[in-house]
Amino acid sequence: MPSLHRDAMAARLRSPVADYSEDTGKRPAAIEKIYEDVAATHRIGELVKALAHERLLLPVVPHGRECGGSDGFVSVEVSMQRMAIEAFTDIDSLQRAYPSGRPRPLPAQHVCLAALHRGGRVVIDSTFIVPRPAVAALGQGDTWLPAWDDDELGHIVHTIASRHEGIDTATIAEGPDSTDLIRIHVKADCSRPHHQVKAVIKQLMECERLIVACDVMTMEPVVVH
């Protein structure tokens, strides 16, 4: 990471933190509404939007299974051997995971800035993984556009794939655990499907725009008739 970016992040982390002395530990209303109204498989995008204006609770635990650091953040391993800072939206969720843990409230932006130095991900309520591009956006006060909602990126992916004989298109979808699922649509009459799919994957993995927008990508060929 360039030293200029590191200095900017350090300055943000040193900025005054809001007064949470009146915080009861309840889940913020905006996040509670997302948990109630939005299907779990499509929740991460709405959750990231809400976190831009909310605090998170960090577990303060002296001992346990967690990989704690000197900075007071707890890191855990999530799916695909990824490391993430663990944070919670309410005290009940925190204490289910850490019965002896004490809550440390911090703005979500501060949590995300810290996460950029420790794997680049945050796991919320032991369930929702905030991917690196979203963490970077939150930490810098920007808006995150998921790869699967990015029409311009979708067009780029389609263009790369459709250049290859026997390939109809490629699309981006939300995969499990906030991963990016790229489906390569192979025509049923494709004469060399394995060769063509391999060539498409190679080009997609060289696409800088796609690499920046995604955290973990899964390529899935599908036959279309």
C-alpha positions as CSV (number, residue, x, y, z in Angstrom):
1,M,0.0,0.0,0.0
2,P,1.5,3.4,-0.9
3,S,2.8,5.4,2.0
4,L,0.4,8.3,1.1
5,H,-2.6,6.0,1.5
6,R,-1.3,4.6,4.7
7,D,-0.8,8.1,6.2
8,A,-4.4,9.0,5.1
9,M,-5.8,5.9,6.8
10,A,-3.8,6.5,10.0
11,A,-5.1,10.1,10.1
12,R,-8.7,8.8,9.8
13,L,-8.2,6.3,12.5
14,R,-6.9,9.0,14.9
15,S,-9.9,11.2,14.2
16,P,-12.3,11.7,17.2
17,V,-14.7,8.8,17.7
18,A,-18.4,9.5,18.4
19,D,-19.6,9.4,22.0
20,Y,-21.3,6.0,22.5
21,S,-22.0,6.4,26.3
22,E,-25.7,6.2,25.7
23,D,-25.5,3.2,23.4
24,T,-27.7,0.4,24.7
25,G,-26.2,-2.3,22.5
26,K,-29.4,-2.7,20.5
27,R,-29.1,-3.4,16.8
28,P,-29.5,-0.1,14.8
29,A,-33.0,0.3,13.4
30,A,-31.8,0.6,9.8
31,I,-29.9,-2.7,10.1
32,E,-32.8,-4.4,11.9
33,K,-35.1,-3.5,9.0
34,I,-32.7,-5.0,6.5
35,Y,-32.5,-8.3,8.6
36,E,-36.3,-8.4,8.6
37,D,-37.2,-7.3,5.1
38,V,-34.3,-8.4,2.8
39,A,-33.7,-11.9,1.7
40,A,-30.5,-13.3,3.2
41,T,-29.0,-14.1,-0.2
42,H,-29.3,-10.4,-1.2
43,R,-28.6,-8.7,2.1
44,I,-24.9,-7.8,1.8
45,G,-25.4,-4.8,-0.6
46,E,-28.1,-3.2,1.6
47,L,-26.1,-4.0,4.8
48,V,-23.0,-2.2,3.4
49,K,-25.1,0.9,2.6
50,A,-26.5,1.0,6.1
51,L,-23.1,0.5,7.7
52,A,-21.8,3.8,6.2
53,H,-23.8,5.6,8.9
54,E,-23.7,3.1,11.8
55,R,-21.5,1.8,14.6
56,L,-20.3,-1.7,15.1
57,L,-19.5,-3.6,18.3
58,L,-16.1,-5.3,18.6
59,P,-15.6,-8.1,21.1
60,V,-13.1,-7.4,23.8
61,V,-12.0,-10.8,25.1
62,P,-8.7,-11.6,27.0
63,H,-8.5,-15.2,25.8
64,G,-10.2,-17.7,23.4
65,R,-10.3,-19.1,20.0
66,E,-9.9,-15.7,18.3
67,C,-6.7,-14.4,16.8
68,G,-6.5,-11.1,18.7
69,G,-4.0,-8.4,17.9
70,S,-2.3,-5.7,19.9
71,D,-4.7,-3.2,18.3
72,G,-7.7,-4.9,20.0
73,F,-9.3,-6.3,16.8
74,V,-10.3,-9.9,16.7
75,S,-9.6,-11.8,13.4
76,V,-11.3,-15.0,12.5
77,E,-11.0,-17.4,9.5
78,V,-14.1,-17.4,7.3
79,S,-14.9,-19.4,4.2
80,M,-12.2,-20.1,1.6
81,Q,-9.5,-19.6,4.3
82,R,-10.1,-15.8,4.3
83,M,-9.3,-13.8,7.3
84,A,-11.7,-11.1,8.6
85,I,-12.2,-8.8,11.5
86,E,-15.2,-9.9,13.5
87,A,-17.8,-7.3,14.4
88,F,-21.4,-7.3,15.6
89,T,-24.4,-5.1,15.2
90,D,-25.9,-5.8,18.6
91,I,-24.8,-7.0,22.1
92,D,-26.9,-10.2,21.9
93,S,-25.1,-11.4,18.7
94,L,-21.7,-10.5,20.2
95,Q,-22.4,-12.4,23.5
96,R,-23.7,-15.5,21.6
97,A,-20.3,-15.7,20.0
98,Y,-18.3,-14.5,23.0
99,P,-20.2,-15.1,26.2
100,S,-17.5,-13.3,28.3
101,G,-16.9,-10.6,25.7
102,R,-17.3,-6.9,26.4
103,P,-18.6,-4.6,23.5
104,R,-16.3,-1.9,22.1
105,P,-18.3,0.4,19.9
106,L,-16.6,2.0,16.9
107,P,-17.9,3.6,13.7
108,A,-18.1,1.0,10.9
109,Q,-15.7,3.2,8.9
110,H,-13.0,2.9,11.5
111,V,-13.5,-0.9,11.7
112,C,-13.1,-1.1,7.9
113,L,-10.0,1.1,7.9
114,A,-8.5,-1.3,10.4
115,A,-9.6,-4.3,8.4
116,L,-7.6,-3.0,5.4
117,H,-4.5,-3.8,7.3
118,R,-5.7,-7.2,8.4
119,G,-6.9,-9.2,5.4
120,G,-9.3,-6.5,4.2
121,R,-12.6,-8.1,5.2
122,V,-15.1,-7.8,8.0
123,V,-17.6,-10.5,9.1
124,I,-20.8,-9.1,10.6
125,D,-22.8,-11.0,13.3
126,S,-20.7,-14.2,12.5
127,T,-22.7,-14.5,9.3
128,F,-22.2,-11.8,6.6
129,I,-18.8,-11.3,5.0
130,V,-18.1,-7.8,3.8
131,P,-15.7,-8.3,0.9
132,R,-12.6,-6.3,0.4
133,P,-13.9,-3.9,-2.3
134,A,-16.8,-3.0,0.0
135,V,-14.5,-2.6,3.1
136,A,-12.2,-0.3,1.1
137,A,-15.2,1.8,0.0
138,L,-16.6,2.0,3.5
139,G,-13.2,2.9,5.0
140,Q,-12.7,5.7,2.5
141,G,-16.2,7.1,2.8
142,D,-17.1,5.9,-0.8
143,T,-20.1,4.1,-2.1
144,W,-19.7,0.4,-2.9
145,L,-21.1,-0.9,-6.2
146,P,-21.2,-4.7,-6.1
147,A,-19.7,-6.3,-9.2
148,W,-23.0,-8.1,-9.9
149,D,-24.8,-4.7,-10.0
150,D,-22.3,-2.9,-12.1
151,D,-23.7,-2.7,-15.7
152,E,-20.5,-1.3,-17.2
153,L,-18.5,-4.2,-15.8
154,G,-21.2,-6.6,-16.9
155,H,-20.8,-5.3,-20.5
156,I,-17.0,-5.7,-20.3
157,V,-17.3,-9.3,-19.1
158,H,-19.8,-10.0,-21.9
159,T,-17.6,-8.5,-24.5
160,I,-14.6,-10.6,-23.4
161,A,-16.5,-13.8,-23.5
162,S,-18.5,-13.3,-26.6
163,R,-15.4,-12.8,-28.7
164,H,-14.7,-16.5,-28.4
165,E,-16.2,-19.0,-30.8
166,G,-18.9,-21.1,-29.2
167,I,-19.3,-18.8,-26.2
168,D,-22.6,-16.8,-25.9
169,T,-21.8,-14.5,-23.0
170,A,-20.6,-14.3,-19.4
171,T,-22.5,-12.8,-16.5
172,I,-21.7,-11.8,-12.9
173,A,-23.9,-13.0,-10.1
174,E,-23.7,-12.8,-6.3
175,G,-22.1,-16.1,-5.0
176,P,-22.2,-17.6,-1.5
177,D,-20.5,-15.6,1.3
178,S,-20.2,-12.4,-0.8
179,T,-18.1,-14.0,-3.5
180,D,-18.5,-13.2,-7.2
181,L,-19.9,-15.9,-9.4
182,I,-19.0,-15.6,-13.1
183,R,-21.0,-17.8,-15.3
184,I,-19.6,-18.5,-18.8
185,H,-22.4,-19.4,-21.1
186,V,-21.2,-22.1,-23.6
187,K,-23.3,-22.8,-26.7
188,A,-24.5,-26.4,-26.9
189,D,-22.8,-26.8,-30.4
190,C,-19.4,-25.4,-29.3
191,S,-16.9,-27.7,-30.9
192,R,-14.1,-27.2,-28.3
193,P,-15.8,-26.1,-25.1
194,H,-12.9,-26.8,-22.7
195,H,-10.4,-24.9,-24.8
196,Q,-12.8,-21.9,-25.3
197,V,-13.7,-21.8,-21.6
198,K,-10.1,-21.9,-20.6
199,A,-9.3,-19.0,-23.0
200,V,-12.2,-16.9,-21.6
201,I,-11.1,-17.5,-18.0
202,K,-7.6,-16.5,-18.8
203,Q,-8.8,-13.2,-20.3
204,L,-11.2,-12.5,-17.5
205,M,-8.4,-13.1,-14.9
206,E,-6.3,-10.5,-16.8
207,C,-9.1,-7.9,-16.7
208,E,-7.9,-5.2,-14.2
209,R,-11.4,-3.7,-14.0
210,L,-12.8,-7.1,-12.9
211,I,-10.0,-7.8,-10.5
212,V,-10.4,-4.5,-8.7
213,A,-14.2,-4.9,-8.4
214,C,-14.2,-8.5,-7.1
215,D,-12.8,-10.2,-3.9
216,V,-13.1,-13.9,-4.6
217,M,-14.2,-15.0,-8.1
218,T,-15.7,-18.4,-9.0
219,M,-15.9,-19.3,-12.7
220,E,-18.8,-21.6,-13.6
221,P,-19.3,-22.8,-17.2
222,V,-23.0,-23.4,-18.1
223,V,-24.3,-24.9,-21.4
224,V,-27.0,-22.9,-23.1
225,H,-29.3,-24.2,-25.9
